[in-house]
Amino acid sequence: MPIETPYVVALATDPERGQGAAARNLLERFLGADVVVAQAQDRIRQALGLARDANLRPLLGNDLVVARTRFGLVGAWVVKDEAALREILRSRVANTTGWAVHVDGPLLVAGEPGALRLARATQARHAGMTRRLFEERLRGLPADSLVRVEANAALIPPAQSSKFAWVRSLTRVAMTIRADARGLHARLRAATRPNAVDDLPLAPGATPPTPLERTNGATAGIRDLRHVIRFALNALKTSDPGTYRRYDLARRGLKLLRRGDIDRDVIDQLGGTATVWTPDLRTFTITAPVADPGRMAKALNGLRPLMGRLLSAAGLPGARYGVTGSTFVVTTDPASSLARLAAGSPGRIGALTGALTGVVRGRTLGQALIDRLGLPPIASIALGALGDTTFAVRTARAGVEASADLSIRQ
């Protein structure tokens, strides 16, 4: 693998020991898991041009490593049983994927032709990424993990073409996914260029938000919504200058006519915890406490002709909004009253820290997978082992740290 590449992924493959065994034990808690495994094996056989009855199990044991190069994807794998590999390769059929395959003893390398040639040349020059370098770039994250990812955001085109300067400032990214008896645990760390940008997407620090408690759907708490709004408005200058210009003119006009100050009467009142809640991942509601509801309502009325475009730019087209009691509410729910959506008691989500914390209930996640994959309703039985997923994000001037934990029931 090249020393510098958009990303390198190492996947544990031993189903009898370590992380591979832990992942297999989790997978076996789902009804029909054997069908999913068989389909995955079929895709691997197809990519390598192998016969459908080729037995891959004797090959398992060492990490499978995959990288994105400037010529496409390439994967390398030192198999456990060289004789079994030779036997399997004798059964190769016509390769319709366009991938090329190279075998050197127990080493199997496969990928797009240009990427495979680069991998072989890199190996011949002893110039590629070493295990030590790979592990050094992942230092601080769990070394014993099912999946380990190391990336260079500076080489990833979508990151460098982002409208957000903060995203473009990202450099090294490292992520691991670890399996244990409780479920899967992802950890991510991303660094930014020193002093590259002052505009963070979330308020810095580990202090956790206290969102309104919800027992269904998905809930996230955001500490200091003012920070997020100002970040979004700065991004709007680049992504939609016309909408931002109209907003700025309206803001200045309201202030000039003494009908409200958007900065003081709206944004500055949103320094507490905002709650983002969806019961079904289709409709969304954002609530936030305010100190002076009357001032906010007056200022919002002055922005009414422009609010539709601002909400669309925020990903909430057609949303209703208003102030009820001492709470500001924005929702795409067409029926529920704003007062009902604002009800609830604030509280932390577990022991999570950071400016953003959240939880997705297992039933909601299962239904989302069914809808996304077009599965029949009975698939909910097979996905019954899915538990809740919790997540947290913490930002700082040096970068961002994030975690996600998916519980899987026995």
C-alpha angles and dihedrals in degrees: 000000000000116000090234116040135140089256144344122202127195117195124192111231106179106112093188102050142035122343095350090057092046091052092047091052090052092047092052090063089072121081111240094020090135089063091054091049091049091051091050091051090050090055091051091049090049092050091051095041093242129154114267092244095052109131110227097177097091088057095058123104113077127071118276108223123202128181138181111229132179087265096049137266125342131178131197128194133173102209124215097228115044093182091053090050092054090049092050093048091054087065094056115139131194111314110226097170098078091236121134124218130209126185126194110174106299092348115104118187122181135168147104109329097251092046091049092051090050091050093051092047091048091051092047091054092045085230103125135105114295127216088245093055092046092051092044090057089052095047113140094031124093107286093199098066138141093227127023122186130187119183143173108217090194087070096047109094098207090054093048093046093049118128088226114087090205091059091049089053093061116113123166119024126188129183138173134188115202128190127210138151091285098052140266125332123196124194125185134186125182127180128207130210111272110272090347095138136001096199107094118188092225133032109269124245139059100266105127126230122239107220125185110277116254125176099199140045118009127318131189131181123209119196112219105004089194089075094052093047093051090048089051093048091051089051090048089061088066103031099043111010092171094058092043091050091052090048092050092048091049091048092052092044093053091049093047092050091044092237094127145318110241093200095049102029100041117013098036090053092061098074095116128076118304117207120214111193135173124176094199109010087255106078120041135197129192120195130179133173118244131197098214111029094177094057091047094049091051093050092046090053089057090054095046097109089056102036094089092061093043092051091047089052088052091053095256105106114179094012124157119226141181147122121277119182104322096331132096112216133192117178144164089202103117098201116029118093118249090237092057092048090051095052122106145081121274120237144148122269103240114298094317119142134197136072092287125044130161151160132218114199117234095238091052092049091049092051091048090054091049092051094043095049096038093239123166117260091253087070086081087078092055090048094048092110092067111113131185123306119216125191140180137186127199123186133197137165089267096053143283137297124199138177136191128184123192114195118211118198124229 
